[in-house]
Amino acid sequence: MRVIWLLLAAAFVAILNETTMAIAIPSLNATLGIPPELGQWLTSAFMLTMAVVIPTTGFLLQRFTTRQVFLAAIGAFVLGTAICLVSPGFVLLLVGRIVQAAGTGVMMPLLMTTMMNVVPAHSRGRMMGRVGLVMSLAPALGPTLSGVVLDSLGWRWLFGIILPIAVVALALGAKWMTNLGETTHAPIDVLSIVLSALAFGGIVFGLSQLGGGGHGGSAGGSTAAVVPPWAVIAGGAVFLALFVWRQLALQKRDDALLDLRVFTSRNFVLSVVIMTVVALSMFGTFSLLPIYLQNVAGLDPTAAGLVLLPGSVIMGLLGPVMGRIYDARGPRTLLVPGTILIAAAMFTYSTVGTHTPMWFLMLVQIAMSLGLAGSFTPLFSASLGSLDRSLYSHGSAALNTLQQVGGAAGTAVLISIYSLALHRGEAAGLSTADAGSPGAQTAFFTAACIALVPVVLSFFITKPVETEGGAHGGH
C-alpha cells in the first residue's frame, strides 16, 4: 500500500501543477504580451501532450517495471518544472510545460493500473474515492495558491514552489518504489506513436482554430490562414482512423500500443464517453472561468482563486464518501444527480455578467463540484472494473487519453469562442469587460449543451460483477 500512497502523492503534485496555470494565464498573457488564444496553449499543449503520451502507457506498463516507469515520469516532470522556472519567455515556457506533461501523462494511468491490480474488487470504489480526493484537493489548492503567488511573488514562483516538492517525490520514489506485476519484451511500435500524435494533435489544434483562434497575431493564426481549421481536423481524423487500423492489426499478436479490445465492453465504452464529455465541459469551463473572473468580473488573481476554493475542497472531502456509496449502491445513485448538477451549473454560468456577485459564482461552483464528485468515482470504478485484468493498463490508457483529448478540445473551443467575441467587441470600441461578457456567456452555454449528453448516458451505466481475477459482467 505504500506504493499506492507514493503514487497518490506524485499524482497530487502533478495535478496541483496543472491547475495552478488556469489562474495564471491572464497574468502571463499580460506579462509576456501575448493574446488569450496563444496563452491558452500553455494549458492546451499540456493536455495535448498528455493525450499523445498516455496511449503509450498501456504498453509501457507492460514492457517496463513499475519502478522504471515511475522514476522516468517523475524525472521528466522535475526537468520540465526546472525549464519553466528559468524560461525567459513564452517559447521556452511552453517547452517546459510540454516536458512536464510527458511525465504527468504517465502518472495517472500508472496509479490507476497499480490500484486495479493490488486492491480487492469489493474495495475499489473506496480506493477510487481516494483518487478522487487527490484529483479534487489539488485543484482546490492550485488556483488559490496560484492567485496568492501571482499577487505577491510573481509567476516564476509557481514553478519554484512545485520544483522542490517534485524533487522530494523523486527521492522517495528512488528509495521506496517497488516493482509490481510481470514485464513483457514486445518492441514498441514507432508508427503507432507517430499516428497517435498526428491524430490527437491535429484534432485538438484544428478545434483551437475555430471561432477566431487565429486572431490576435497568435502563432496558430498564420497556420490557420494557410490551412483551414476543418482541414486540420479532418486530417487528424484520417490519422486517427489509421491509428485504429494499426492497433487492430497489432493486437492480433498482442503487440498493440493501445489494445482496442477494451472497447468491446459496453459499460467501458459508455463510461469513457461520459468521462470525455465531462472533461470537455469541465476543463473548458475551468480554463475560461478564471479569465472571466479577472477580465470581466474584475477580480484579482487571489479573489478569483478563492471563488474556486470552497467547491474544490468539498469535492475533495466527498471523494472517499462517494467511493463508499459506489461500493454499496452502484454507479447510478451518484452519476445521475452528479451529471445533472454539472449541466445545471454551466447553464447558470451562461447567464452571469459583469455585475454578478462573487458569492453567487461561489455557490454555482460548489454545485458543479458536487456534480463532479458524484461522477468521477463511479466512472473510474465502473469503466476499469468492466475489463479483464490483462486489459487494465490499456483500459486506463484509453480512459485517460480520451479524458485529456476532451479536456484539451474543451479548453480550445471555449477560449476560441470567448476570444472571437472579445476581439469583435474591442474592435467596436468596447471595454475588455463589456466585450468579453457575451463571449463568456456563449462559451458557457455551449459547454452546458454538451454536458446534457452525460445526463442521458448516465442512466445506462451498471456496476460490473467483479472477481479478483477481473470483470465478469457489465459488458
N, C-alpha and C positions, 0 to 999 in steps of 0.2 A: 504493500500500500504506500510505502514511502516514495516509490517511483511515481505513482499517480499524483501524490501531493506535489512532487517536484515538477511534474508536467503541468499541473494546475497553476503553480506559481509562475512558470515560464509563460504560459498562455496569458496569465493576468498581465504580465509586463508587456507582452506583445500587443494585447488589446488596448491597454492603457495608452501605449504609444500611438496606436491607430486613432483613438478617439480624442487625443489632445489636439489633433490637427484641425478638426471641424471648426472650433472656436478661433483657431489661429489664422485661418485662410484670409479673412478680411484684413487683418493686420499685416499679413505677409504681402497681400496684394498692394497695400498702400506703401509698405516699406520698400518692396522690391520694384514698385512701379509697373505692375502687370494687371491686366483686366481679369474680372472674375472667371471667365471661361478658360483662361490659361491657368490661373491659380488653382482651379478645381482639379487639375491634373495631378497635384500633389496628393490628392485623395484617390482620384480615379486610376492613376498609374499604379498606385499602391495595390488597390483591389484587383486591377487587371493583371499585374504581375503574379499575384497570388492565384488568380484564375488560370494562369499558364503553368505555375509551379505545382499546384495541387493535383492535377491529373497524374502527375508522375509519382505522387506519394504512395498510391496503391502498389506500384511496382517497387519503389524504393524500400518500403517497409517489409517487403518480402525478400528483396535482394541483399539488403544490409542489416546489420544488427541494430537494435533499439538504441544502444549507446552511440554508435556511429552516426545514426540519423539525428539524434538529439544534439550531439556536440556540433555537427555541421550546421544545423539550423540555428542554434543559439549563437554560434560563432559568426554566421552571416549577419545575424541581427545586430550583434555588437559592432561589427565592421561598418554596417550601414549607418548606425547611430553615430559613430565617430565621424563619418564623412559628412553627415548632416550638421554636426556640431561645428565643423571648421569650414563649411562651404561659404564662399564669398558671394554667391548669387544664386539665381533660380536654377540654372542648369545643373550645377553640382549638387544642389539640394535635392533636385528631382532624382539624380543618380543615387544619392544616398537613400532616398525613400524606396527606390526600386530594389536596392540591395537588402534593405530591411525587410521588404515584402518577401524576398526569396526565402529568408529564414522563417518569417511569420507563417508563410503558406504551408510549411511542413508541420507546424506546431499543433494545430487543431486536429488534423487527421491522425497524427501520432497519438495525441491524447485520447481521442475517441476510439481508435482501434485498440489501443492498450487496455482501455477501460472495458470494452466489449469482450476482450479475451480473458481478463482476470476477475471481473465482477460477476457473481452469480446472476442468472436471469431474473430471479424474483426481487433482486435489489437494484436493478439497473435504473429504474425510474428515480430512486432516491439519489443514486450517484450522478445521474444526468442532471438532477436538480442542483448538485454542487457545481457542475459545469455551467449551469445557468447562473449560479451565484457569481462565478468568475466573469462570465460574459456580461453581467449586469453591474457588478461592483466597479469594474474597470471603467465602463462608460459613465458611471456615476461620478467617479473621481476625476476622470480625464478632462471634461470640459471645464469644471470648476478650477482644477489645478492649472489648466491652460490659461484661463482668464486671469487668475491671480499672478501667474508668472509673467504673462504679457504686459500687465499693468505695472509691474514692479521691477522686473529683471530684463525683459526682452526675449525675443523668440528663440535665440540660441539655447537659452536655459531649459527649454522644453526637452532638448536632447541631452543637455548637461545633467539633468536630474535622472533621466532614464538610463543613461550610459552606465553609471556605477552599479545600479540595480541589476542590469543585464550582465555585467561582469561577474557579480556575485552568483547569479543563476548559472553562468558558465562554469564557475569554480565548483559549485555544489554538484553540478551535473558530472563534472570530471571525477568527482570523489564518489558519488552515490549511485549514478545511473548504472543499472544492470541490463543484461540482455534478456529479452523475453521472446519465446517462440523460436521457430527454426527458419533459416535463410535458404534461399534458392540461388542458383547460379545462371539464370537466364540472362542473355545480353539485353541491354536497353536498346529500344528501337528509336534511333535518332529521327527518322522520318516522322514518327508519331508525335514527337516533341515539336518539330517544326510545324506540322499541320495544326496541332493544338494551339500554338502561339498565333499563327496566322488566322485561324478560325475565330477564337475568342477576341483576339486583338482587333481584327477587322470589324467585327460586330459592334463592340463597345466604342471603338474610335468613330465609326460611322454614326452611331447614335449620338455621340457628343457633338457632332457637326450639324445635327438637325436643329431647326428652330433658331438659328443665329449663332451657333457655336463658333463660327469663323469670324465674327465681328470683333472689332476692337484691336485688331493687329496681333492676334494670337498666332502662335506657331502653327496651330491647326488650321488657321484661316487660309493660308497660302495653299495648303494641301487641298482644302475643300474647294478652292477656286478652280483647281485643275481637275480634281476627281469629285463628282457629286457624292454627297453622303449616301444616297441609296445605292450607288455603285460600290462603295466601300462595304456597306452592309451585305450586299448581295455576294461580293467576293468572299467575305467572311463566312457566309452561309455555304458557299461552294466548298471552301476548305473544311468546314465542319462536316459536310457530307463525306468528304474524302477521309477525314479523321475517323468517322464512324465506320466507313468501309474497311479501313486499315485495321481497326480494332477487331472487327468481326472476323477478318481473315486470321489475325494473330491469335485470337483466343481459342481457335480450333486446336492449337498446340500449346495452349496455356502460356503464351508469350506476350499477351496484350499489355500495353502500357496502362490502359484502363479497361478492365473486363466489363463489358456491357451486359453480361448476364444478370447483373444486379437489377436491370430494368425489366426482367421477366416477372418480378414481384409487383403485383398491382398496388399493394399497400405502400411499397417503397416509392413507386412512381408518383402516386398521389401526394405522399408526404414531401417528396422532393419538389413537386410543382408548387405546393403551398409555400414551402420554405423559400423557393426562388422568388415568388411574387411578394411574400412578406419582406424579404431582403430588399427587393427593388423599391418598395414603398418606404421601408424603414430607413435604409441608407440614404436614399434620395431626400427624404424629409429631414433626417438628422444633418445632412450636409447643407441643405438650404436654410433650415431653421436658424442656425447661428448668424448667417448672412442677413436674414430678415430681421432678427432681433437687434443687430447692430446698425444696419444701414437704413432700415425702415422704421423700426420701433425706437431707435436712438439710444439703445442700451450700450454701456461699455462692456468690454470682454468679461469682466468679473460678474456683472449682473446677468449677462447672457448665460454664463455657465451656471449661475445659481438657479435660473429658470429650469434647467435640465436636471438639477441635482436631486430634488425630492423624489421624482418619479423613478429615477435610476436606482436610488437607494432602496425604495420599496420593491422594485423589480428584483434586485439582488437578494433581499431578505426573503422574498417569497419563493426563490428558486428551490430550496430543499422541501418546502411545503408542497409545491407543485409536483415534485418528484414523488412524494408520499401519496398524494391524491391519484397520480397516474398509476402507481403500483396497485392501489386499492380499487379504483373506479374506471380505469382505462382512459383513452385519449379524448373522447368526445366531450366529456364533462368539462374539460379545460379548453379544448380547441374552439368549440362553437362560440361560447361567450368571448373568448380571447380575440378571435378574428373579427367579431362584431365590434368590439371596443376599438380595435386598430382602425377599422374603416370609419367608425363614427368620429374618432379623434381627428382624422385627417380631413373629413368633411367640415368639421368645426374650424380647423386651421384655414380652410379655404375662404372663411368669412372674416378673418381678422384683418385689421388695418392699422394705420399709423397711430390711432388713439386707443387701441386695445390695451387694457390694463395688464400689468405684469402678473398679478395674482391669477387672472383668468387663463393666461398662457400656461402658468404652472399647473393649474388644475387639468387642463387639456393634456399636458404632457404626462401627468400622473395616470390619467385614464389610458393613454396609449401604452404606457409602461406596464400597466396591469394586463393589458391585452397581449403584449409581447411575452410577459412572464407566463401567461397561460398557453402560449403557443410553442415556445422553443423546446421545453422539456418533452412534451408528448411527440413532437415532430422528430426530434433526435432519437428518442427511445423506440417509437413505432417503426421508423424507417429502417434503422440498422437492425432492430430486433426481428425484422421480417426476412433477413438474409441468413444463409448458411454461414458457419464460422469461416470457411475458406474465402468468403467474399467480403468479410468485414472491412478489410483495408481498402478494397476497391469501392465498396459502398460509401465509406467515409470520404474517400477522394471525390466521388461523383457528387455527393451531397454538398461538400464544401466548395467544390468547383462552381456548381450552379448557383450556390448562395452568393459567391463573390461576383460572378458574372451579373447576376441580378442586381447586386448592390452597386457595382460599377455602372451598369446601364441606368439604374435609377438616379444615381448622382449626376451622370452626364445629361440625361434627358431633363431633369428638373432644373438644373443650373442653366441649361441652354434656354429653356422656356423663360426663366427669370431674366437672363441676360438679354434676350430679344426684346422684351418689354422695357427693360432698363435703358437700352441703347435708343429705342424709339422715343421714350419719354424724355430722356436727356436731350436728344436732338430737337425735340419740340420746345425745349426751354424749361422743363420741369426740374424740380429738385430731385436729388437721389431718392429721398424717401417717397415722394409722390410718384416718381417714375417707376420705382421698384415694387410698390404695393400691389398694383394689378397683376404684375408678373408672378409675384409670390402666390397670390390667390389662385391664379390659373394653374400654376405648378402643383400646389397642394390639392386642388380639385382633381387634377389628372391622377395623382397618386391615390386619392381616395377612390376613384372609379376602378383603378386597377386592384385596389385592396378588396373589392367585392368578390373577386374570384376565390380567394381562400375561404370566405364565409360560406360559399356554396359547397366547395370541396370538403370542408371540414366534417360534414355530416357522413362522409364515406370512409373516414379513417377508422380502422379497427385495431384492437390490441392483438398483436401476434401471439400465438400459442408457442411459447419458447421452452426449450430444454437447454441443459448445459452444453449440448453439442451444436446448437444452432437453432434456427427457426423451423417450426413445423406448422405453419398456418399463416394466415394474414396475407396469402399470395393472391 
